Amino acid sequence: MAASRYSICKRRRFDAAQIFSVRKRLNNRSVITPRTGILGESQPSWRTTSYFADFTWRYRMYEDWLFAEVVPALEFPREDSFQDRASVVLRIEMYFSGTISRD
């Protein structure tokens, strides 16, 4: 899947993104999503501001309301002369629903 995004700032600057991703279900509990992308801007002229690649592993820990994600990523920003910048994000998500009974 490819996604493009354009946004306009107050100073008539455009931000642009081209992101490619694929989602693959491994089993009934795990999903992986590798992504690559290019980010850019229009000011001072059209130019690439960064490249990135990441890999999301999402795991359903319990029922349909508790999930965990691990996202290792590499970013290559212009301000660092496109030198690599690595990161890892660990995330826990909990979904709540229902009604509250007020007696």
BAMIDREN-17870 format. One record per residue (C-alpha): residue in three letters; x, y, z negated; residue number from 0. Coordinates in steps of 0.1 Angstrom, whole numbers, m for minus. Layout:
N
SITE_ALA_X_Y_Z_NUM
...
REM end
This chain:
103
SITE_MET_0_0_0_0
SITE_ALA_13_34_8_1
SITE_ALA_2_66_m8_2
SITE_SER_9_102_1_3
SITE_ARG_3_132_m22_4
SITE_TYR_4_169_m15_5
SITE_SER_m2_196_m40_6
SITE_ILE_m1_234_m39_7
SITE_CYS_14_255_m66_8
SITE_LYS_6_292_m73_9
SITE_ARG_37_304_m54_10
SITE_ARG_26_287_m22_11
SITE_ARG_50_258_m28_12
SITE_PHE_40_223_m16_13
SITE_ASP_50_192_m34_14
SITE_ALA_49_160_m14_15
SITE_ALA_53_123_m21_16
SITE_GLN_54_91_m1_17
SITE_ILE_51_60_m23_18
SITE_PHE_50_23_m11_19
SITE_SER_38_m3_m36_20
SITE_VAL_26_m39_m36_21
SITE_ARG_6_m56_m63_22
SITE_LYS_10_m93_m69_23
SITE_ARG_m9_m113_m95_24
SITE_LEU_13_m140_m109_25
SITE_ASN_m13_m158_m130_26
SITE_ASN_m44_m149_m150_27
SITE_ARG_m23_m129_m175_28
SITE_SER_5_m112_m154_29
SITE_VAL_7_m87_m126_30
SITE_ILE_39_m72_m110_31
SITE_THR_40_m40_m90_32
SITE_PRO_72_m30_m73_33
SITE_ARG_73_6_m59_34
SITE_THR_96_28_m40_35
SITE_GLY_91_65_m32_36
SITE_ILE_104_98_m19_37
SITE_LEU_95_131_m35_38
SITE_GLY_99_165_m19_39
SITE_GLU_90_202_m19_40
SITE_SER_86_230_5_41
SITE_GLN_105_258_m12_42
SITE_PRO_130_272_m5_43
SITE_SER_126_249_26_44
SITE_TRP_113_214_31_45
SITE_ARG_137_191_13_46
SITE_THR_138_158_m6_47
SITE_THR_140_163_m43_48
SITE_SER_143_127_m54_49
SITE_TYR_141_90_m45_50
SITE_PHE_129_63_m69_51
SITE_ALA_123_26_m73_52
SITE_ASP_105_9_m102_53
SITE_PHE_91_m25_m111_54
SITE_THR_61_m28_m134_55
SITE_TRP_53_m60_m152_56
SITE_ARG_19_m59_m168_57
SITE_TYR_9_m87_m192_58
SITE_ARG_m26_m93_m208_59
SITE_MET_m17_m101_m244_60
SITE_TYR_m51_m107_m259_61
SITE_GLU_m86_m110_m243_62
SITE_ASP_m94_m80_m221_63
SITE_TRP_m84_m52_m244_64
SITE_LEU_m47_m56_m253_65
SITE_PHE_m20_m52_m226_66
SITE_ALA_18_m47_m225_67
SITE_GLU_39_m32_m197_68
SITE_VAL_76_m31_m190_69
SITE_VAL_88_m7_m163_70
SITE_PRO_125_m6_m154_71
SITE_ALA_132_22_m130_72
SITE_LEU_159_40_m110_73
SITE_GLU_157_76_m100_74
SITE_PHE_180_95_m77_75
SITE_PRO_174_133_m83_76
SITE_ARG_187_161_m61_77
SITE_GLU_198_181_m92_78
SITE_ASP_223_153_m100_79
SITE_SER_236_150_m64_80
SITE_PHE_214_119_m60_81
SITE_GLN_234_100_m86_82
SITE_ASP_214_72_m102_83
SITE_ARG_194_77_m134_84
SITE_ALA_181_45_m150_85
SITE_SER_152_41_m175_86
SITE_VAL_130_15_m191_87
SITE_VAL_95_22_m203_88
SITE_LEU_78_m1_m228_89
SITE_ARG_40_5_m231_90
SITE_ILE_12_m10_m252_91
SITE_GLU_m24_m3_m241_92
SITE_MET_m56_m10_m261_93
SITE_TYR_m91_m6_m248_94
SITE_PHE_m120_1_m271_95
SITE_SER_m157_1_m263_96
SITE_GLY_m190_m5_m279_97
SITE_THR_m213_15_m302_98
SITE_ILE_m209_28_m337_99
SITE_SER_m237_21_m361_100
SITE_ARG_m245_50_m384_101
SITE_ASP_m266_38_m413_102
REM end
